[in-house]
Structure formats: structure tokens, C-alpha cells
């Protein structure tokens, strides 16, 4: 089950990089918040899956 966990963590980090880029480009705050929530959910889900399944 580590493949899905790794994928979730990678997607979460990719979204975190997107947040940095959106902040620098001064994108709408709502979009940044939505992206932040998605990144946090992916990272937490990936870490939890690693802890639960291993």
C-alpha cells in the first residue's frame, strides 16, 4: 500500500509548490485557501496510510 501513500504525498507536495506560486502571482485568496486544504488533505492522507498499513 505504499504506492498510493507515496502518490498522495507527492501530490500534496506538488500542491504546496502551487500555493507558493499562486501567492507570488497574487492569485485570489479563495483559490489559495482551496489549494492549501487540498495539499493538507493529501499529505495527511498519505502519512496516515503509511502509518496504518505498515
N, CA, C and O atoms as CSV, one atom per row, in Angstrom:
chain,resi,resn,atom,element,x,y,z
A,1,UNK,N,N,0.804,-1.210,0.000
A,1,UNK,CA,C,0.000,0.000,0.000
A,1,UNK,C,C,0.847,1.274,0.000
A,1,UNK,O,O,0.299,2.374,0.072
A,2,UNK,N,N,2.140,1.146,-0.078
A,2,UNK,CA,C,2.969,2.344,-0.018
A,2,UNK,C,C,2.921,3.136,-1.321
A,2,UNK,O,O,3.238,4.325,-1.320
A,3,UNK,N,N,2.536,2.512,-2.426
A,3,UNK,CA,C,2.461,3.229,-3.700
A,3,UNK,C,C,1.446,4.363,-3.655
A,3,UNK,O,O,1.734,5.471,-4.106
A,4,UNK,N,N,0.265,4.094,-3.118
A,4,UNK,CA,C,-0.762,5.128,-3.016
A,4,UNK,C,C,-0.336,6.187,-2.003
A,4,UNK,O,O,-0.568,7.375,-2.226
A,5,UNK,N,N,0.271,5.786,-0.913
A,5,UNK,CA,C,0.754,6.737,0.089
A,5,UNK,C,C,1.789,7.667,-0.513
A,5,UNK,O,O,1.751,8.878,-0.293
A,6,UNK,N,N,2.708,7.104,-1.269
A,6,UNK,CA,C,3.738,7.917,-1.920
A,6,UNK,C,C,3.108,8.881,-2.901
A,6,UNK,O,O,3.494,10.048,-2.963
A,7,UNK,N,N,2.141,8.404,-3.668
A,7,UNK,CA,C,1.457,9.257,-4.628
A,7,UNK,C,C,0.742,10.411,-3.939
A,7,UNK,O,O,0.810,11.550,-4.401
A,8,UNK,N,N,0.062,10.124,-2.842
A,8,UNK,CA,C,-0.638,11.180,-2.110
A,8,UNK,C,C,0.339,12.219,-1.565
A,8,UNK,O,O,0.059,13.417,-1.613
A,9,UNK,N,N,1.475,11.773,-1.051
A,9,UNK,CA,C,2.467,12.700,-0.515
A,9,UNK,C,C,3.056,13.549,-1.634
A,9,UNK,O,O,3.230,14.756,-1.468
A,10,UNK,N,N,3.362,12.936,-2.764
A,10,UNK,CA,C,3.915,13.681,-3.901
A,10,UNK,C,C,2.907,14.714,-4.405
A,10,UNK,O,O,3.283,15.851,-4.689
A,11,UNK,N,N,1.640,14.338,-4.519
A,11,UNK,CA,C,0.608,15.278,-4.968
A,11,UNK,C,C,0.471,16.413,-3.957
A,11,UNK,O,O,0.319,17.573,-4.342
A,12,UNK,N,N,0.525,16.084,-2.667
A,12,UNK,CA,C,0.444,17.119,-1.637
A,12,UNK,C,C,1.591,18.107,-1.730
A,12,UNK,O,O,1.390,19.312,-1.582
A,13,UNK,N,N,2.789,17.605,-1.972
A,13,UNK,CA,C,3.947,18.497,-2.116
A,13,UNK,C,C,3.845,19.330,-3.388
A,13,UNK,O,O,4.228,20.500,-3.401
A,14,UNK,N,N,3.330,18.727,-4.456
A,14,UNK,CA,C,3.119,19.469,-5.701
A,14,UNK,C,C,2.121,20.608,-5.481
A,14,UNK,O,O,2.327,21.721,-5.965
A,15,UNK,N,N,1.055,20.329,-4.761
A,15,UNK,CA,C,0.067,21.361,-4.468
A,15,UNK,C,C,0.658,22.444,-3.570
A,15,UNK,O,O,0.340,23.624,-3.723
A,16,UNK,N,N,1.520,22.045,-2.632
A,16,UNK,CA,C,2.178,23.030,-1.766
A,16,UNK,C,C,3.052,23.968,-2.606
A,16,UNK,O,O,3.094,25.171,-2.349
A,17,UNK,N,N,3.732,23.433,-3.588
A,17,UNK,CA,C,4.506,24.271,-4.508
A,17,UNK,C,C,3.604,25.200,-5.307
A,17,UNK,O,O,3.972,26.341,-5.587
A,18,UNK,N,N,2.449,24.722,-5.664
A,18,UNK,CA,C,1.472,25.553,-6.363
A,18,UNK,C,C,0.992,26.705,-5.497
A,18,UNK,O,O,0.762,27.809,-5.992
A,19,UNK,N,N,0.840,26.449,-4.205
A,19,UNK,CA,C,0.427,27.509,-3.278
A,19,UNK,C,C,1.456,28.621,-3.287
A,19,UNK,O,O,1.101,29.797,-3.376
A,20,UNK,N,N,2.722,28.264,-3.196
A,20,UNK,CA,C,3.801,29.258,-3.209
A,20,UNK,C,C,3.750,30.083,-4.494
A,20,UNK,O,O,3.880,31.307,-4.467
A,21,UNK,N,N,3.560,29.402,-5.601
A,21,UNK,CA,C,3.495,30.089,-6.893
A,21,UNK,C,C,2.279,31.014,-6.965
A,21,UNK,O,O,2.387,32.140,-7.452
A,22,UNK,N,N,1.134,30.553,-6.488
A,22,UNK,CA,C,-0.088,31.365,-6.541
A,22,UNK,C,C,0.025,32.589,-5.651
A,22,UNK,O,O,-0.476,33.658,-5.999
A,23,UNK,N,N,0.687,32.441,-4.490
A,23,UNK,CA,C,0.870,33.581,-3.594
A,23,UNK,C,C,1.763,34.623,-4.266
A,23,UNK,O,O,1.488,35.821,-4.195
A,24,UNK,N,N,2.840,34.161,-4.923
A,24,UNK,CA,C,3.736,35.095,-5.602
A,24,UNK,C,C,3.029,35.825,-6.742
A,24,UNK,O,O,3.339,36.983,-7.022
A,25,UNK,N,N,2.083,35.156,-7.400
A,25,UNK,CA,C,1.354,35.765,-8.519
A,25,UNK,C,C,0.135,36.553,-8.046
A,25,UNK,O,O,-0.588,37.127,-8.860
A,26,UNK,N,N,-0.093,36.583,-6.735
A,26,UNK,CA,C,-1.215,37.287,-6.117
A,26,UNK,C,C,-2.558,36.838,-6.688
A,26,UNK,O,O,-3.400,37.652,-7.068
A,27,UNK,N,N,-2.731,35.525,-6.734
A,27,UNK,CA,C,-3.989,34.947,-7.189
A,27,UNK,C,C,-5.059,35.183,-6.115
A,27,UNK,O,O,-4.725,35.578,-4.998
A,28,UNK,N,N,-6.331,34.948,-6.433
A,28,UNK,CA,C,-7.408,35.151,-5.440
A,28,UNK,C,C,-7.207,34.310,-4.182
A,28,UNK,O,O,-6.779,33.158,-4.259
A,29,UNK,N,N,-7.515,34.888,-3.035
A,29,UNK,CA,C,-7.310,34.214,-1.741
A,29,UNK,C,C,-8.110,32.928,-1.635
A,29,UNK,O,O,-7.638,31.954,-1.049
A,30,UNK,N,N,-9.314,32.911,-2.193
A,30,UNK,CA,C,-10.143,31.707,-2.121
A,30,UNK,C,C,-9.488,30.521,-2.806
A,30,UNK,O,O,-9.576,29.395,-2.318
A,31,UNK,N,N,-8.837,30.763,-3.924
A,31,UNK,CA,C,-8.147,29.703,-4.653
A,31,UNK,C,C,-6.952,29.192,-3.858
A,31,UNK,O,O,-6.680,27.992,-3.836
A,32,UNK,N,N,-6.244,30.105,-3.210
A,32,UNK,CA,C,-5.089,29.716,-2.399
A,32,UNK,C,C,-5.539,28.884,-1.203
A,32,UNK,O,O,-4.893,27.895,-0.860
A,33,UNK,N,N,-6.639,29.274,-0.567
A,33,UNK,CA,C,-7.159,28.511,0.573
A,33,UNK,C,C,-7.601,27.122,0.130
A,33,UNK,O,O,-7.316,26.134,0.805
A,34,UNK,N,N,-8.289,27.044,-0.993
A,34,UNK,CA,C,-8.737,25.751,-1.509
A,34,UNK,C,C,-7.544,24.841,-1.813
A,34,UNK,O,O,-7.561,23.654,-1.485
A,35,UNK,N,N,-6.523,25.400,-2.433
A,35,UNK,CA,C,-5.320,24.640,-2.738
A,35,UNK,C,C,-4.602,24.206,-1.464
A,35,UNK,O,O,-4.051,23.107,-1.406
A,36,UNK,N,N,-4.607,25.053,-0.453
A,36,UNK,CA,C,-3.979,24.724,0.827
A,36,UNK,C,C,-4.690,23.550,1.497
A,36,UNK,O,O,-4.050,22.645,2.031
A,37,UNK,N,N,-5.995,23.580,1.461
A,37,UNK,CA,C,-6.776,22.491,2.063
A,37,UNK,C,C,-6.515,21.184,1.317
A,37,UNK,O,O,-6.340,20.138,1.943
A,38,UNK,N,N,-6.488,21.238,-0.006
A,38,UNK,CA,C,-6.231,20.034,-0.803
A,38,UNK,C,C,-4.833,19.482,-0.518
A,38,UNK,O,O,-4.659,18.270,-0.390
A,39,UNK,N,N,-3.842,20.364,-0.417
A,39,UNK,CA,C,-2.477,19.924,-0.134
A,39,UNK,C,C,-2.407,19.270,1.241
A,39,UNK,O,O,-1.799,18.211,1.397
A,40,UNK,N,N,-3.023,19.891,2.228
A,40,UNK,CA,C,-3.004,19.340,3.587
A,40,UNK,C,C,-3.695,17.981,3.635
A,40,UNK,O,O,-3.205,17.059,4.286
A,41,UNK,N,N,-4.824,17.853,2.953
A,41,UNK,CA,C,-5.545,16.584,2.950
A,41,UNK,C,C,-4.718,15.480,2.296
A,41,UNK,O,O,-4.678,14.360,2.805
A,42,UNK,N,N,-4.061,15.777,1.185
A,42,UNK,CA,C,-3.237,14.776,0.500
A,42,UNK,C,C,-2.065,14.349,1.379
A,42,UNK,O,O,-1.780,13.158,1.510
A,43,UNK,N,N,-1.388,15.326,1.980
A,43,UNK,CA,C,-0.233,14.993,2.826
A,43,UNK,C,C,-0.658,14.171,4.040
A,43,UNK,O,O,-0.018,13.172,4.367
A,44,UNK,N,N,-1.719,14.582,4.700
A,44,UNK,CA,C,-2.188,13.851,5.887
A,44,UNK,C,C,-2.649,12.449,5.501
A,44,UNK,O,O,-2.326,11.483,6.192
A,45,UNK,N,N,-3.393,12.324,4.414
A,45,UNK,CA,C,-3.865,11.006,3.989
A,45,UNK,C,C,-2.688,10.089,3.642
A,45,UNK,O,O,-2.706,8.907,3.984
A,46,UNK,N,N,-1.679,10.620,2.974
A,46,UNK,CA,C,-0.510,9.818,2.637
A,46,UNK,C,C,0.240,9.350,3.858
A,46,UNK,O,O,0.635,8.187,3.935
A,47,UNK,N,N,0.445,10.242,4.821
A,47,UNK,CA,C,1.169,9.877,6.048
A,47,UNK,C,C,0.362,8.896,6.874
A,47,UNK,O,O,0.918,7.939,7.411
A,48,UNK,N,N,-0.941,9.115,6.988
A,48,UNK,CA,C,-1.783,8.199,7.753
A,48,UNK,C,C,-1.785,6.817,7.135
A,48,UNK,O,O,-1.720,5.819,7.853
A,49,UNK,N,N,-1.858,6.741,5.810
A,49,UNK,CA,C,-1.831,5.430,5.141
A,49,UNK,C,C,-0.504,4.728,5.402
A,49,UNK,O,O,-0.474,3.512,5.594
A,50,UNK,N,N,0.589,5.479,5.412
A,50,UNK,CA,C,1.895,4.871,5.702
A,50,UNK,C,C,1.923,4.312,7.112
A,50,UNK,O,O,2.423,3.211,7.341
A,51,UNK,N,N,1.385,5.073,8.060
A,51,UNK,CA,C,1.399,4.643,9.464
A,51,UNK,C,C,0.452,3.477,9.731
A,51,UNK,O,O,0.776,2.567,10.493
A,52,UNK,N,N,-0.708,3.511,9.106
A,52,UNK,CA,C,-1.726,2.479,9.373
A,52,UNK,C,C,-1.363,1.155,8.699
A,52,UNK,O,O,-1.513,0.093,9.303
A,53,UNK,N,N,-0.893,1.209,7.464
A,53,UNK,CA,C,-0.677,-0.017,6.714
A,53,UNK,C,C,0.690,-0.639,6.953
A,53,UNK,O,O,0.899,-1.791,6.575
A,54,UNK,N,N,1.623,0.071,7.563
A,54,UNK,CA,C,2.961,-0.500,7.802
A,54,UNK,C,C,3.186,-0.767,9.260
A,54,UNK,O,O,4.254,-1.246,9.643
